[in-house]
Amino acid sequence: MAIEENVRQFIVENFMMGANPGKLRDEDSFLENGIIDSTGVLELVGFIEENFEVSVADEELVPENLDSISNVAAYITRKRALASEVA
């Protein structure tokens, strides 16, 4: 399953509570659309770390990395690329 699909499924199941998942576009801001609050961001981080084997540093807890499906997917892709360069 693609990163975007995994993240979408997590967001819909944990934060949208029965809302139509088709209305959530990859670029939609989680915060601006009231989908995730600050506590939800921590849940999202836990999901990312557990499912994608990526460690999220405190300084990376910014909207550019975590505020939409597209941002999360790009962030995970970057982190995996950096990890493979180091290995």
C-alpha positions in Angstrom: 0.0 0.0 0.0 1.3 3.4 -0.9 2.3 5.9 1.9 -0.5 8.2 1.0 -3.1 5.4 1.2 -1.8 4.3 4.6 -1.9 7.8 6.0 -5.3 8.5 4.5 -6.7 5.3 6.1 -5.2 6.2 9.5 -6.6 9.8 9.4 -10.1 8.6 8.3 -10.3 5.8 10.9 -8.9 7.8 13.8 -10.0 11.4 13.3 -12.8 11.7 10.7 -15.3 9.5 12.6 -17.5 8.3 9.7 -17.0 11.4 7.5 -16.7 10.7 3.8 -13.0 10.0 3.1 -13.5 11.0 -0.5 -13.7 14.6 0.7 -10.2 14.6 2.1 -7.7 15.6 -0.6 -4.0 14.9 -0.3 -3.3 18.6 0.0 -5.9 19.4 2.6 -4.5 20.9 5.8 -5.3 18.7 8.8 -5.1 21.7 11.2 -6.9 24.3 9.1 -9.8 21.8 8.4 -10.1 20.8 12.0 -9.2 17.2 11.3 -6.3 17.0 13.8 -5.5 19.0 16.8 -2.2 19.2 18.7 -2.9 15.9 20.5 -3.8 14.3 17.2 -0.4 15.3 15.8 1.3 13.2 18.5 -0.9 10.3 17.5 0.1 10.8 13.9 3.7 10.8 14.9 3.3 7.5 16.7 1.6 6.0 13.7 4.5 7.2 11.4 7.2 5.9 13.7 5.5 2.6 14.1 4.4 1.9 10.6 7.2 3.5 8.5 10.1 2.9 10.9 11.0 6.6 10.8 12.0 8.5 13.9 10.4 12.0 14.1 12.6 14.5 15.9 11.0 17.4 17.9 12.3 20.0 15.5 10.5 18.1 12.7 7.1 18.6 14.3 6.1 21.3 11.8 3.2 21.7 9.4 5.6 21.4 6.4 6.1 17.8 7.5 2.8 16.8 9.1 -0.1 18.9 8.0 -1.5 17.0 5.0 -1.4 13.6 3.4 1.0 15.0 0.8 3.3 16.6 3.4 3.4 13.4 5.5 4.2 11.2 2.5 7.0 13.6 1.3 8.4 13.7 4.8 8.5 9.9 5.1 10.1 9.6 1.7 12.8 12.1 2.6 13.5 10.5 6.0 13.8 7.0 4.3 16.1 8.4 1.7 18.4 10.0 4.3 18.4 6.7 6.3 19.4 4.7 3.3 22.2 7.2 2.5 23.6 6.8 6.1 23.3 2.9 6.1 
